[in-house]
Amino acid sequence: MEKKPLVYFLCTGNSCRSQIADGFLKALGGDEFEVKSAGLEAHGLNPRAVATMKEAGIDISGHTSDVIDPEILNRADYVITLCGHADEHCPVISNKNVVKWHWGFEDPAKATGTEEEITATFREVRDSIKNRIKEFVCQRGDSSEGAEELWRKRKCSSYKGIGL
């Protein structure tokens, strides 16, 4: 059995953005990936992130807010930071084959305004993360199955890279 690529999403507190990315990759990537998320600190799972993902049909209520595990970090195939603070303070990765990307998203936990405005911010960030996850899943064309067929199966709109 072939090893699934490990994708490790990192954020400051592992409460919103990394949890949303984790949930979407598990849902959209099927069984193709091992997915983990963590933070520089563990701030607890944000209830608004849970509610916003529930609206999208994904239950992340059973997720835990975890700090970065050096063992997972160093065996990851992809390390993806979702905020500038995590990108700047990510521990050194000893895995020379890791692909490290930074996908910066606004922190919805810092949104201010009315409840409707805060909810709208969470939805915008959620939808932006979902789109990036869809691009990530779709760009992973596998020559053994035929990239075009794989893209069709995944219902990808076009055959292109994710443009990082």
C-alpha positions in Angstrom: 0.0 0.0 0.0 1.4 3.4 -1.0 2.0 5.9 1.7 -0.5 8.8 1.7 1.1 12.3 1.6 0.9 13.9 5.0 -0.4 17.5 4.9 0.2 19.5 8.1 -1.7 22.8 8.4 -0.2 25.3 10.8 -1.6 28.5 12.3 -1.0 30.6 15.5 -3.6 29.0 17.7 -5.0 26.0 15.8 -8.5 27.3 16.5 -9.9 28.6 13.2 -8.1 28.6 9.8 -6.0 25.5 10.3 -9.1 23.6 11.6 -11.1 24.8 8.6 -8.4 23.7 6.2 -8.1 20.3 8.0 -11.8 19.8 7.7 -12.0 20.7 4.0 -9.0 18.6 2.9 -10.4 15.6 4.8 -13.7 16.1 3.0 -12.5 17.1 -0.5 -9.3 15.0 -0.6 -11.0 11.8 0.4 -8.6 9.1 1.4 -5.7 10.5 -0.6 -4.1 12.4 2.3 -3.2 12.0 5.9 -4.3 15.4 7.3 -3.1 17.0 10.6 -3.3 20.6 11.9 -1.6 22.4 14.8 -0.7 25.8 16.1 2.3 27.5 17.7 -0.1 27.5 20.7 -3.4 25.7 21.4 -6.2 28.3 21.7 -9.1 25.8 21.7 -11.5 25.1 18.9 -13.4 28.3 17.9 -17.2 27.7 18.2 -17.8 30.1 15.2 -15.4 28.0 13.1 -17.3 24.9 14.0 -20.7 26.6 13.2 -19.4 28.0 9.9 -18.1 24.6 8.8 -21.4 22.9 9.9 -23.1 25.3 7.4 -20.8 23.9 4.7 -21.8 20.3 5.7 -18.5 19.5 7.5 -18.4 18.6 11.2 -15.2 19.6 12.9 -16.6 19.6 16.4 -14.6 16.5 17.3 -11.3 18.2 16.3 -8.8 19.2 19.0 -6.6 22.3 19.2 -3.0 21.0 19.3 0.5 22.5 19.4 3.0 21.6 16.7 4.4 18.2 17.1 8.0 18.1 15.9 7.7 14.4 14.9 4.7 15.1 12.7 6.3 18.3 11.4 9.4 16.4 10.3 7.6 13.6 8.5 5.1 15.9 6.7 5.2 15.9 2.9 3.5 19.3 2.9 3.6 22.0 5.6 1.1 24.8 4.9 1.0 27.9 7.1 -2.2 29.8 7.1 -1.1 33.0 8.8 1.9 35.2 8.7 2.8 34.6 12.4 2.9 30.9 11.9 4.9 31.3 8.7 7.5 33.5 10.4 7.7 31.4 13.6 7.4 27.9 12.2 10.0 25.6 13.8 12.9 24.4 11.7 11.9 21.4 9.5 14.6 18.8 9.1 12.8 16.9 6.3 14.6 18.1 3.2 11.8 16.8 0.9 9.0 18.7 2.6 7.1 21.2 0.4 6.4 24.3 2.5 3.8 26.8 1.4 2.3 29.9 3.0 -1.4 30.5 2.3 -2.1 33.7 4.2 -5.7 34.2 5.3 -7.3 36.9 7.5 -7.9 35.8 11.0 -11.7 35.5 11.4 -11.4 35.3 15.2 -10.2 38.9 15.1 -13.3 40.1 13.2 -15.3 42.9 14.8 -18.7 44.4 14.3 -22.2 43.0 14.6 -22.8 39.2 14.8 -23.8 39.3 11.1 -20.6 41.0 10.2 -18.5 38.6 12.2 -20.3 35.6 10.7 -19.8 37.1 7.2 -16.0 37.3 7.9 -15.9 33.7 9.0 -17.8 32.6 5.9 -15.5 34.6 3.6 -12.4 33.0 5.1 -14.0 29.6 5.1 -14.9 29.9 1.4 -11.4 31.2 0.5 -9.8 28.3 2.3 -12.2 25.9 0.6 -11.2 27.3 -2.8 -7.5 26.9 -2.1 -8.0 23.3 -0.8 -9.9 22.5 -4.0 -7.1 23.9 -6.1 -4.6 21.9 -4.0 -6.5 18.6 -4.5 -7.1 19.2 -8.2 -3.4 20.1 -9.0 -2.2 16.8 -7.6 -2.4 15.1 -11.0 -1.0 11.5 -10.8 0.6 10.2 -14.0 -0.1 6.6 -13.0 -3.9 7.2 -13.4 -3.6 9.9 -16.1 -3.8 13.5 -15.0 -6.8 14.5 -17.2 -8.9 11.5 -16.1 -8.0 12.2 -12.5 -9.1 15.9 -12.9 -12.4 14.9 -14.5 -13.0 12.4 -11.6 -12.3 15.1 -9.1 -14.6 17.5 -10.9 -11.9 20.1 -11.4 -12.8 23.0 -13.6 -9.4 23.2 -15.3 -6.1 21.5 -15.5 -3.7 24.0 -13.9 -1.4 24.4 -11.0 -2.3 26.2 -7.8 -0.1 29.2 -8.6 1.7 29.6 -5.3 
